[in-house]
Amino acid sequence: MSMNWKDWVHITKLDPDRHLDIAAIETVATSGTDALMLSGTLNVTPENLTELYDCVRDYSLPIVVEPADPGGARFDGMDLVFVPSVLNASHPRWIVGQHKAWVQRYKIDWNRVVPEAYIVLNPASSVAKVTGSDCGLAPDEVAAYATVADRYFGFPVVYIEYSGTYGDPNVVKAVSEAVSDARIFYGGGINSAERALEMSAFADTIVVGNAVYEAGIDALKATVRAVR
C-alpha cells in the first residue's frame, strides 16, 4: 500500500468508541482499502484509541488518526495525523481555536500533519451538533468555502462531510469544479458500490465509516472494488 496519502482513493474510518471484533477488523484491513483512519467525534479516549490501534497496527496499511480535540492528536505509532478545521462551524474554536491550544500544549511533528478543511453538511450528525455547523448551504456556497480553503488558506484537503447520511452529488461536483490544488475527500452514507462510484466521479478519495458497522464488511468490500 502507498504511504503517499495523495494516492489514496479509499479510506476506511474506524471509530474507537464503536466495537468491531478481531475477525471483522482483519477483514477490513485486508479489504483493499488504502488506509485506516482512527476517528470519532464523541467518547474517544486515550484508552479506546490505543485499544483500536493495537488491533490494527500489525497490518501492512497506513494508519492515521483524525483527532476531535487536542488530546486526541496522538503521534505515537501513527503514520499521519489528519487535523480538521470545520470552516462552517459557528465558533472559531473549531476552525483554529483548538489548534492553537494543541500547539501550546504539545510538541508537534509537522512532517506528519495533514490539515483538512471540513465542510459539515448533515445537521443531524454529531460533528454538526458539536461544532454548530451551518449545514443549510447551497452548492455554490459550499463551493465558495472550498475555494477559500484551496486558494486562500492552501489546505491540502477539502473534506465534504455528510456523516451519517448520503450527500448531494451536485454539491461534490460543484466543489470539484471550484478546487484546483486540494484533494477532495467525501464522507457520508457510502454503503454500496453504486454510491462509491457516484461520489468518486467528483471526489479524489471516498471515506467509508458507518457502513462498516451498519451495512457490514461485504458492503465495505463492494465500495473498495467500485473505486479500483
Order of alpha helices (4+ residues) and beta strands (2+ residues): beta-alpha-beta-alpha-beta-beta-alpha-beta-alpha-alpha-beta-alpha-beta-alpha-beta-alpha-alpha
